[in-house]
Amino acid sequence: MPVDLPELARMMVADLDAGPPNRLFGRPTTLTVEQAYALQTEIARLREGRGERVIGYKIGQRLQTLAGLFAVDVLGFTVMTNHIHLVLRIRPDMADRWDD
C-alpha cells in the first residue's frame, strides 16, 4: 500500500501539537529509509512554514527500518524531549545470515 507522506507528515505534526507526541507511532507503517527521510523533511518543512525553528527532529518510524541493519527488534520506545528510551531484542539469527 503506498504511503501518502504529506498526509502522514500533517498527522504527525498534529500529533505533536496535541500534547505528548508519539501516539501515531504505535500504528504499523512500513517505510523505506528514503521515505523516512522524506517524511522527516516534510515535517520540518511544515513546522518551519509556521515559524518554528526545527533542529534535530527524528522520527520514531525510522527505528523499525533501521533495526534490521543492526540485527535487533524494537520492542518499544519513548521519545523524550532530549533523548530516547529503547527496548531492544538482539537477533543473532539475523546477524548469522549476514555476509562478511
N, C-alpha and C positions, 0 to 999 in steps of 0.2 A: 504494500500500500504506500503510495507516495506521501511524503511529508510536506505539509504546507508550512515552510519555515517562517514566512512573515506572520502568519496567524499564530503559530506556536510562540514566536517572539512576543507578539502582543499579549498572549495569555500569560506568559512568564513575567512580563513587566507588570501586568495587572495583579498577578500573584504576589510579586514583590511589594507592590503598593498596598495590598490588603492587610499587611501585618507580617507576622512571621512567615517568611517565604518557604518554598520547597514543597508545598502541597501537591504541585503538579508532578514532581519527580517520582512519586510513587506509581504513577501510571506508566506501564511499559511502552516505551518508544525506542525504536532501534534507529540510531543514526550512524552514518559513516563518520569517520574523523573529519572529512571535508564538510559534511553537513553540520557537524557540531561547531566547527569554527565559523561557518557561515551564519549559524544561529547566534553565536556569541557576537558576531559583528552586527547583526541586525538588532539585537537587544541593545547594544551600545549605541547604535545609530538612533534608535527610538528614544533612549534616555537622554542622549546629547541633544536631540531635537527639542526637548522640553527644558533645556538649560542645565542639565546635570553634567557634572564632570565625572566621567567614568574611568576608574583606574583599577585594573586587575580583576575585573568581574569574570568569574569562572562559572561554568555550567555543570551541574551535577550529572546531567545526561551523558556527558563525555566519559564519566567514570566507567560505565559498562563497556563502552567501546575500547577504552584503553586497558581495561582489566585483562583482556585476553593477551595483550602484548607482554604482560608481566606474570602470566600463569596464576592468576588469582581470581576468586569470585568475590564480588562486592555483596556482602550480606546486609549491610546497612550503612548509612552515612548521615551526618548532620553538618550543614554549613552554618558556621558561626560568623560573627562579624569579621573576625580577622584570622580564622583558621577553620580547619575541617576535621571532623572525627570520622574515622573509617572502621568498619568491622569487616575484616577480610578473611577469606579461607585460602590458604596456599594450595595450589593444584599441581603437585609434582607429576601427575599423569599427563597434564598438558605440556609441561616442560620436557618430559621424556620424548615427546613426539617432535621436538624441535631439531633441526639440523645444526651441526656445529658450524 
